[in-house]
Amino acid sequence: MRIATLAAFAAITFTAPAQADCLADLKSVLTGSLTGGPYVMELVSDDMTMTAEVVPPASIHATTHVGGTTQEMTVHDGKAWMQMGGSWTAMPDSMAAQMTAGISGAAGMIDQVAGAQCLGTQNFEGKDYLAFKYDFAMAGVESSSTLYADPATKLPLLILGTSTAAGKTTATRATYRYDPSVTVSAPM
């Protein structure tokens, strides 16, 4: 009984700091995508594909394909534009401000991460990664993800996730490629 009590005490004493360290490590990796330099992110889900060129902290050009429709969006220098099967349209300054705030506010969303699990080095699809699992809930969307980061740079390279909203579950695969030559400019 005494050994069991000591074992339980040790588990409580050493697990909390380990979980806190894991969460801090995961948040550091997630923050890396916001500060790690220009990158291209490709996201594929059950019914959508998106390619985004991102130049932190607040420039993005995204092309989204959904149900045979292609949409583009650019946010750059505090301005925003949209294209939906035709010509580019400048968005009102208020919408541009909201979009810019949304991109810049991504760091705040990292604080919504829960259930962090540090999985250590794992081989996935023939490559070694630093792996994490985590959950995320926001605006009625519940997500569970596995993140694979470059062990040397600690930058995210692949995130596999499932999200549920309004009773529908969607699988996603997001790949990241960091490239200093990526740029974003005004479309018009």
C-alpha positions in Angstrom: 0.0 0.0 0.0 2.8 2.4 0.9 4.6 1.7 -2.4 1.4 2.3 -4.3 0.9 5.6 -2.5 4.5 6.7 -3.3 4.1 5.6 -6.9 0.9 7.6 -7.3 2.5 10.6 -5.6 5.5 10.3 -8.0 3.2 10.1 -11.0 1.3 13.2 -10.0 4.5 15.1 -9.1 6.3 14.3 -12.4 3.4 14.1 -14.9 2.2 17.7 -14.5 5.5 19.3 -15.4 6.0 16.9 -18.2 2.6 17.8 -19.7 3.3 21.5 -19.2 6.7 21.1 -21.0 5.0 19.2 -23.8 2.3 21.9 -24.2 5.0 24.5 -24.3 7.0 22.5 -26.8 3.9 22.1 -29.0 3.0 25.8 -28.8 6.6 26.6 -29.8 6.4 24.4 -32.9 3.0 25.9 -33.8 4.3 29.4 -33.3 7.2 28.5 -35.6 4.8 28.5 -38.6 3.9 32.1 -37.8 7.5 33.3 -37.5 9.5 30.7 -39.5 9.7 32.7 -42.7 7.8 32.6 -45.9 6.1 29.2 -46.7 3.6 27.5 -48.9 0.8 25.5 -47.2 -1.2 23.0 -49.1 -4.4 21.7 -47.5 -6.5 18.8 -48.8 -9.8 17.7 -47.2 -12.6 15.5 -48.3 -14.2 18.2 -50.5 -11.7 21.1 -50.7 -8.2 21.9 -51.6 -6.4 25.1 -50.7 -2.9 26.4 -51.5 -1.6 29.4 -49.5 1.5 31.4 -49.9 2.2 33.0 -46.6 4.7 35.7 -45.7 4.5 36.3 -41.9 3.3 38.3 -40.2 0.3 39.3 -42.3 0.5 38.6 -46.0 -1.3 35.7 -47.6 -2.4 34.6 -51.1 -4.8 31.6 -51.0 -6.4 29.7 -53.8 -9.3 27.5 -52.8 -11.1 24.8 -54.9 -14.5 23.7 -53.6 -17.1 21.8 -55.7 -15.8 22.9 -59.0 -15.4 26.6 -58.0 -12.1 28.4 -57.5 -11.8 31.4 -55.2 -8.7 33.5 -54.5 -8.0 35.8 -51.7 -5.0 38.1 -51.1 -4.2 40.1 -48.0 -1.1 42.3 -48.2 -0.1 45.6 -46.6 -3.4 46.0 -44.7 -5.5 45.6 -47.9 -7.5 42.6 -49.1 -8.8 41.4 -52.5 -11.0 38.5 -53.6 -11.5 36.8 -56.9 -14.4 34.4 -57.5 -14.3 33.3 -61.1 -13.8 36.7 -62.6 -11.8 39.8 -61.9 -10.1 40.8 -58.7 -12.2 43.0 -56.3 -10.8 45.2 -53.6 -12.5 44.5 -50.3 -13.6 47.4 -48.1 -11.0 48.6 -45.6 -13.1 47.2 -42.7 -13.0 43.7 -44.2 -9.3 44.0 -45.0 -8.8 45.0 -41.3 -10.7 41.9 -40.1 -8.8 39.6 -42.5 -5.5 41.1 -41.4 -6.4 40.8 -37.8 -7.5 37.1 -38.4 -4.1 36.3 -39.8 -2.2 38.2 -37.1 -4.5 36.7 -34.5 -3.5 33.1 -35.3 -1.0 33.2 -32.5 -3.8 33.7 -30.1 -5.6 30.6 -31.4 -2.6 28.6 -30.3 -3.7 29.2 -26.7 -6.8 27.1 -27.5 -4.7 24.0 -27.9 -5.5 21.2 -25.4 -4.6 17.6 -24.7 -1.1 17.9 -25.9 0.8 14.7 -26.3 4.5 14.7 -27.2 5.2 11.5 -29.3 8.9 12.0 -29.7 10.6 11.1 -33.0 8.4 9.1 -35.3 8.9 7.7 -38.8 5.9 8.6 -41.0 5.9 7.9 -44.8 9.6 7.1 -44.7 10.7 10.3 -42.9 11.6 11.0 -39.3 9.6 13.8 -37.6 9.2 15.2 -34.2 5.5 14.3 -33.6 2.7 15.8 -31.4 -1.0 15.1 -31.0 -3.4 17.8 -29.8 -7.0 18.9 -29.7 -8.5 22.3 -30.6 -12.0 23.6 -30.2 -13.2 27.0 -31.4 -16.5 28.4 -32.9 -18.3 25.1 -32.8 -15.5 23.1 -34.5 -13.8 20.3 -32.6 -10.5 19.1 -34.0 -7.9 16.4 -33.3 -4.6 16.6 -35.0 -1.2 15.0 -35.3 1.6 17.4 -36.2 4.9 16.3 -37.7 7.7 18.8 -37.4 11.2 18.9 -38.7 13.4 17.6 -35.9 16.2 20.2 -36.7 14.2 23.4 -37.2 11.1 22.5 -35.1 8.9 23.9 -37.9 5.7 22.1 -38.8 5.9 20.1 -42.0 2.7 18.1 -41.9 -0.6 18.2 -39.9 -3.1 15.4 -40.2 -6.4 16.2 -38.6 -10.1 15.5 -38.2 -12.6 18.2 -37.5 -16.3 18.0 -36.6 -18.7 20.8 -37.1 -22.5 20.6 -37.2 -22.3 16.8 -37.0 -20.0 16.5 -40.1 -16.5 15.1 -39.7 -13.8 16.1 -42.2 -10.3 14.7 -42.6 -7.5 17.2 -43.5 -3.9 17.0 -44.6 -1.8 20.2 -44.5 1.7 20.2 -45.8 4.2 23.1 -45.2 7.2 24.0 -47.4 9.4 26.8 -46.1 10.9 28.9 -48.9 12.5 32.3 -48.6 11.6 33.0 -52.3 7.8 33.0 -51.5 6.3 36.4 -51.9 2.8 37.9 -51.8 1.9 41.1 -53.7 -1.2 43.1 -54.5 -3.2 41.5 -57.4 -4.2 44.9 -58.8 
